[in-house]
């Protein structure tokens, strides 16, 4: 017998920020909300409007045919299943409720209902880690299906729910919203995991990592399509965790000169003898979803010839040709896959660093990793001569890297080993300190700060600028004080090719490239209108803090903060026009009109991707606009710039460590409002109540009584106050209006008013 799921309706929410929220359809069973105890394991059910392209947890439902699905979970559980469909994501999510016919009832939990949840990093998510990462957010937890009494199972597919190119990291909880650890790794009532080559539990047998977290083994290699099934049997004490692994094997492999390549995790490789100037062919790349003729390849290693053919440009020898389909990247390095080349054995040179990677730093940031996947081989183009190219905004977005004698850590080229010809863009840090050796001649001392690292020179690279580094090691000798051998450094030269792309303009003047961004340092008066023009970019849709300025359309913006010197930063990658007082080199301090936010749970243009955390710097931290003498103001929309259930941030007197605002000190802010509170001992801002998701709030800090007596107020904004302000601003001049748009001649009552286009709290 088949049960029928029918649609209850579609709920649509509109956020004040005008960001559309996807429609969701709530599913019901036979007209009764939730689960009434009649779901039967192994029985078929119809989910109207679904098909095999939809995702439902396979341990709850498996697809049978059309819109027919087979129930796989434990039907007699002590909680109600509550199903929600998202037609845009083609995803049916599941909640556990304590009452079968009440979707607003409390979530089921472990202590009362034996319900189990999972939370984890941004490398796990449902239906996909790409579209909906959990990222350790409270409330983003997902249920772990109970498949037999007290037996729980969750099946995860790499490339879908799990990122195959990152560490597995998740944990089981006894309730939603960080309801507490139900299954620690080394405490009473814990779980233990049978030894396996794929996962381990932090805390088990003294294992590293957070207690109870499930991590991937350091030797594990996963590819897209591989599956992990984790089963937790709580019918025994401690609970027993088992892991089953199913490797995805494609039916069709890519080929190298007609021979199948080998699979390694998410990649494919072939060890080959290659001749400089010779050709090789990659065939059947479409079987692993690679666009081979548009794939990235290091230009000094090989170049495209079309139809899957490549010309080999490096010196002849033994090489590994590796396909990395997730990045559409053909990686070529000396040596074999099992024994990649080293400088000692193969004259191989590698690069690792921060904000650097091939095919791009965004896709494959080396980040000082020892990984073969993200260490960068430097092509040897002639005897002892190596070349590598970086385009800023692509392979490199920050300058801090180093040359090594193998992938990852080991032999390093120190500052005495390489001499860089003078140039404006790079320099090599020189050695620090004395050499110290043990009795066996092994170097044991700390060489000093960043010895041999390559850093930015006096001129910053701009987006699209290209640099070619040539490393000539002819005559190179590595220094060895133990044997009294003086170092003879190799020579490094830098060729600079500026970007030819047109630059954005501020009031008709080209902005200055600064890394991936563009900067204008200008004097702005309150009420000024400025114009921004950006080639191939819709500037009218850019995010901007409306307390600093708001868009008037056609690339025009009205400046709302107090008059002064400002730095305007176009961050195309974030779709963000950031404005802060001062200059890039000298951002304003609080004594110069600069107030800054550093911390968690708040971010611009959105909190999920751009919360500053406790990192520092003008490009990271959040400036607060001074809108009148001694009055600072910022706005947040919950679910956009701020989470609606948690925050932990702080006001600073500069965009780095230094002046901190702490009650009772020379720099202090206090408050009495229903939304946010300020810690008396540390000054940290946290929740006092709960903001409503989708609503906007304006926070004002008034230093009229002094920097040691700041007062913070928080008010909820009217739904369309930005639109109202802009309409009033463009049509009325200096008139005073209430937030609802009613004109008043002299505001005498407490409330929110629009005066000269600005929101004022009286």
TABEL-V274608 format. One record per backbone hydrogen bond with DSSP energy under -1.0 kcal/mol. NH is the residue of the N-H (numbers start at 1). CO is the residue of the C=O. E is the energy in kcal/mol with one decimal. If there is no record, write none. Layout:
BEGIN
NH&CO&E + NH&CO&E
END
This chain:
BEGIN
5&46&-1.9 + 6&28&-1.6 + 8&26&-2.2 + 11&24&-1.9 + 16&694&-2.0 + 18&15&-1.9 + 24&11&-1.2 + 25&85&-3.2 + 26&9&-1.1 + 27&83&-1.4 + 28&6&-1.8 + 29&32&-1.9 + 30&4&-1.8 + 32&29&-2.8 + 42&71&-3.8 + 43&40&-2.1 + 45&69&-3.2 + 46&3&-2.0 + 47&67&-2.9 + 50&47&-1.9 + 54&51&-1.8 + 55&90&-2.7 + 60&57&-2.4 + 61&57&-2.6 + 62&70&-2.0 + 64&68&-2.6 + 65&68&-1.4 + 68&65&-2.9 + 69&45&-3.3 + 70&62&-3.0 + 71&43&-2.6 + 72&60&-3.4 + 74&146&-3.2 + 77&74&-1.0 + 80&97&-3.9 + 82&95&-2.6 + 84&93&-2.2 + 85&25&-3.3 + 86&91&-2.8 + 90&86&-1.2 + 91&86&-1.7 + 92&55&-2.3 + 93&84&-2.6 + 95&82&-2.5 + 97&80&-2.9 + 98&106&-2.4 + 102&99&-1.1 + 105&102&-1.6 + 108&96&-2.2 + 110&174&-2.9 + 113&109&-2.0 + 114&110&-1.5 + 115&109&-1.7 + 117&173&-2.4 + 118&142&-2.7 + 119&171&-2.3 + 121&169&-2.1 + 124&121&-1.2 + 125&161&-1.7 + 126&132&-1.1 + 129&160&-2.7 + 132&128&-2.4 + 134&124&-2.5 + 135&121&-1.5 + 136&120&-3.4 + 137&134&-1.5 + 140&137&-1.7 + 142&118&-2.1 + 144&116&-2.5 + 147&151&-2.2 + 148&151&-1.5 + 151&148&-2.6 + 152&232&-2.6 + 153&145&-2.5 + 154&230&-2.1 + 156&228&-3.0 + 158&226&-3.0 + 159&162&-3.5 + 160&157&-1.6 + 161&157&-1.2 + 162&157&-1.9 + 163&123&-1.9 + 166&163&-1.3 + 170&214&-1.7 + 171&119&-2.7 + 173&117&-2.5 + 174&180&-2.6 + 179&175&-1.8 + 190&187&-1.2 + 191&184&-2.0 + 192&239&-2.6 + 194&241&-1.9 + 200&215&-2.1 + 202&213&-3.1 + 203&207&-1.3 + 204&201&-1.7 + 206&203&-1.3 + 207&204&-1.6 + 212&202&-3.4 + 213&210&-2.0 + 214&170&-3.7 + 215&200&-2.6 + 216&168&-1.1 + 217&198&-2.4 + 220&217&-1.5 + 225&158&-2.7 + 226&223&-2.3 + 227&246&-2.7 + 228&156&-2.6 + 229&244&-2.7 + 230&154&-2.5 + 231&242&-2.5 + 232&152&-2.9 + 233&240&-2.9 + 234&150&-3.0 + 239&190&-1.9 + 240&233&-2.1 + 241&192&-2.7 + 242&231&-2.3 + 244&229&-2.5 + 246&227&-2.5 + 255&283&-2.7 + 256&259&-3.0 + 257&281&-3.1 + 259&256&-1.9 + 261&254&-2.7 + 262&269&-2.8 + 264&267&-3.1 + 267&264&-2.2 + 268&323&-2.0 + 269&262&-2.4 + 270&321&-1.6 + 272&319&-3.1 + 274&317&-2.8 + 277&312&-3.4 + 278&275&-2.7 + 280&310&-1.9 + 282&308&-2.6 + 283&255&-2.0 + 287&284&-1.4 + 288&285&-1.8 + 289&286&-1.7 + 290&285&-1.8 + 292&290&-1.2 + 294&291&-1.8 + 295&292&-1.0 + 296&328&-2.7 + 301&298&-1.5 + 302&298&-2.4 + 303&311&-2.0 + 305&309&-2.6 + 309&306&-1.8 + 310&280&-2.6 + 311&303&-2.7 + 312&278&-3.2 + 313&301&-2.6 + 314&301&-1.1 + 315&380&-2.8 + 317&274&-2.4 + 319&272&-3.0 + 320&333&-3.0 + 321&270&-2.7 + 322&331&-3.4 + 323&268&-3.4 + 324&329&-2.8 + 327&324&-1.8 + 329&324&-1.4 + 330&296&-3.3 + 331&322&-3.0 + 333&320&-1.9 + 335&318&-2.5 + 336&339&-1.7 + 341&334&-3.5 + 343&405&-3.2 + 346&342&-2.8 + 347&343&-1.1 + 348&342&-1.8 + 350&404&-2.4 + 351&376&-2.6 + 352&402&-1.7 + 354&400&-2.5 + 357&395&-2.6 + 361&394&-2.9 + 364&360&-2.2 + 366&356&-3.5 + 368&353&-2.5 + 369&366&-1.8 + 375&371&-1.2 + 376&351&-2.8 + 378&349&-2.9 + 381&385&-1.9 + 382&385&-1.4 + 385&382&-2.3 + 386&471&-2.4 + 387&379&-2.3 + 388&469&-1.9 + 390&467&-2.5 + 392&465&-3.1 + 393&396&-3.0 + 394&391&-2.2 + 396&391&-1.4 + 397&355&-2.4 + 398&355&-1.2 + 401&454&-1.5 + 402&352&-2.2 + 404&350&-3.0 + 405&411&-2.6 + 413&403&-2.4 + 417&414&-1.4 + 419&490&-3.3 + 421&492&-3.1 + 427&455&-1.6 + 429&453&-3.0 + 432&447&-1.2 + 438&442&-2.1 + 441&438&-2.0 + 444&436&-2.3 + 445&436&-1.1 + 452&429&-1.5 + 453&450&-1.8 + 454&401&-4.0 + 455&427&-2.6 + 457&425&-2.7 + 459&424&-2.7 + 464&392&-2.9 + 465&462&-2.3 + 466&497&-2.9 + 467&390&-2.6 + 468&495&-2.5 + 469&388&-3.0 + 470&493&-2.2 + 471&386&-2.6 + 472&491&-3.2 + 473&384&-3.2 + 476&473&-2.0 + 477&488&-2.4 + 480&485&-2.9 + 484&481&-1.2 + 485&480&-2.9 + 488&477&-2.5 + 490&417&-3.1 + 491&472&-2.4 + 492&419&-2.6 + 493&470&-2.2 + 495&468&-2.6 + 497&466&-3.5 + 505&533&-2.6 + 506&509&-2.9 + 507&531&-3.2 + 509&506&-1.7 + 511&504&-2.9 + 512&519&-3.0 + 514&517&-2.9 + 515&461&-2.5 + 517&514&-2.0 + 518&570&-1.6 + 519&512&-2.6 + 520&568&-2.3 + 522&566&-2.3 + 524&564&-2.9 + 527&559&-3.0 + 528&525&-2.7 + 530&557&-2.6 + 532&555&-2.8 + 533&505&-2.2 + 537&534&-1.2 + 539&537&-1.4 + 541&538&-1.6 + 542&539&-1.4 + 543&575&-2.5 + 548&545&-1.7 + 549&545&-2.1 + 550&558&-1.5 + 552&556&-3.2 + 556&553&-1.7 + 557&530&-2.6 + 558&550&-2.5 + 559&528&-3.3 + 560&548&-3.5 + 561&548&-1.1 + 562&626&-3.0 + 564&524&-2.6 + 566&522&-3.2 + 567&580&-3.1 + 568&520&-3.2 + 569&578&-3.4 + 570&518&-3.0 + 571&576&-2.8 + 574&571&-1.1 + 576&571&-1.9 + 577&543&-2.9 + 578&569&-2.5 + 580&567&-1.9 + 582&565&-2.7 + 583&586&-1.5 + 588&581&-2.7 + 590&653&-2.0 + 592&589&-1.8 + 594&589&-3.3 + 596&652&-2.4 + 597&622&-2.6 + 598&650&-2.1 + 599&613&-1.5 + 600&648&-2.6 + 603&641&-2.4 + 607&640&-3.0 + 610&606&-1.9 + 613&599&-2.0 + 615&612&-1.7 + 617&655&-1.7 + 620&617&-1.1 + 621&617&-3.0 + 622&597&-2.3 + 624&595&-2.9 + 627&631&-1.7 + 628&631&-1.3 + 631&628&-2.8 + 632&701&-2.7 + 633&625&-2.7 + 634&699&-2.2 + 636&697&-2.4 + 638&695&-2.3 + 639&642&-3.4 + 640&637&-2.3 + 641&637&-1.3 + 642&637&-1.2 + 643&601&-1.6 + 648&600&-2.4 + 649&685&-1.5 + 650&598&-2.2 + 652&596&-3.0 + 653&659&-2.3 + 656&654&-1.1 + 661&651&-2.3 + 662&667&-2.4 + 665&662&-1.7 + 668&707&-2.1 + 670&710&-2.5 + 677&686&-2.6 + 679&684&-2.8 + 683&679&-2.0 + 685&649&-4.2 + 686&677&-2.3 + 688&675&-3.2 + 689&675&-1.8 + 694&638&-2.4 + 695&692&-2.2 + 697&636&-2.8 + 698&715&-2.5 + 699&634&-3.2 + 700&713&-2.5 + 701&632&-2.8 + 702&711&-2.5 + 703&630&-3.3 + 706&703&-2.0 + 709&706&-1.8 + 710&668&-2.5 + 711&702&-1.6 + 712&670&-2.6 + 713&700&-2.5 + 715&698&-2.1 + 717&696&-2.9 + 721&718&-1.7 + 724&720&-2.7 + 725&721&-2.9 + 726&722&-2.5 + 727&723&-2.4 + 728&724&-2.5 + 729&725&-3.2 + 730&726&-2.3 + 732&728&-2.6 + 737&754&-2.4 + 738&742&-2.6 + 739&752&-1.2 + 741&738&-2.0 + 744&736&-2.6 + 753&760&-3.1 + 754&737&-3.6 + 755&758&-2.5 + 756&735&-1.2 + 758&755&-1.6 + 760&753&-3.7 + 762&751&-3.0
END
